[in-house]
Amino acid sequence: MKKENILKSNREFNHIINNGQKFYNMYYVLYIEKSSIDQQLFGFSVGTKIGNAVVRNKIRRQLKNIVQQRKTKGNFKCVVITKRKIINLNYEDKEKYLIDLLIKAGVINNE
């Protein structure tokens, strides 16, 4: 995923979480807000209860890869927050549940 498509500041995260539309399942919480700029921005948050820094960064890289492989539609800002149960999932299941949630939010097309 390109650096210009990543949300990094805490201020942007909080704004999207407070004002965005919420979608969730057993493993993820997704907040999405329509944007006036012509691009899709993603932010990923993996809590410290999930594991040490190595584990959290691995999960974050996997999530970025899953989103990068899909074609997104529209202009939006999106924050993906993982829940603690994600530790037990393999890559295929993480991908399946995240894609289902993105389809539910209308970010990607059902393929």
N, C-alpha and C positions, 0 to 999 in steps of 0.2 A: 504494500500500500504506500502511496506517495506521501511524503511528509506534509505537503500542503493540504491533504485531505484528512489530517488528524487534528482533533481538538486536544489542546494541552492545558490551557489555563483553568484554574479552579473556578474562576469567575464564570467562564462559559459553561462549564459543567453544571454549576449551581443554577444558572439561568435556565438551562434546558430542563433540568430536573424539576424546578419550580413551575415552569410555564408550559412544558411540553405534554404531549399526550402519552399515556402510560400503557404499555403492553407487557405481559409477563407470562411465564410458564414456570415449570418446576425448577429450572436451572438458570434462567436469565430474567432480568428486568430491562426493558427497553423503553427509553424516553425519546420521543421524536418531536421536533418542532419544525414547522415550515420556515424556509429561509428566503430572503430576497436576493441573495447572491446566487450565481449560476453554477453551483457545485454541490457536491454531497460531502458533508463533514461527519466523521465518526470519532467517538471517544470511547475508550474501553477502560473499565475499572474492575480490578480484581482485588478483593479485600485481603487484609493481612491474616485473617483467620483461615484462609485457604491453604497457606503454606509459606515456605520461605521465599526469598526473592527469586531464586532460580525457578521454582515451580510457578510462581505468579507470572514471571516474564515468559515462560514457555506457553502458558495458557493465553496470554495476551498476543503472542506471535501467532498462535494457532487461530485465534479469532480474527486477527487482521488478514490472515491468509484466506480464511473462509469467505470473508466479505469481498476481498480483492478478486476472487475467482468468479464472482457473480456480477452481472450487469445490473446496476441500480438505476432507478428512474426518479425524476423529479428533483426539486431543490429542497434540501432539508439538512438539519443538524440532528445527529443521533448519538445517544449515549447508551452503551451496553454495559450493564452491571451484572456480574456473575454472582450466583448464590453458592453457598458452601457445598452443596451436593455435587457440584461439577467435578470434584476430586475423583469420584468413582467412574466417570465417563471416559471412554476411549475417544479417539479423534472422530471417528465416523458418527458416533452418537452426538458429540458436541456439534458437529456440522449439521446433522439432521434437525436437532432442536432449535438451533439458531436460525436455520433457513426457514423452518416452519414459522418462527416468530416474525422474521422479516417479511414473509409473505402475508401474514396476518396484519402487519402494520402497513402493508402496501408499498414497501420500499423496493421489492424486487417482484418480478413476474413469476407466476407459477409455471415451472418448466416441466 
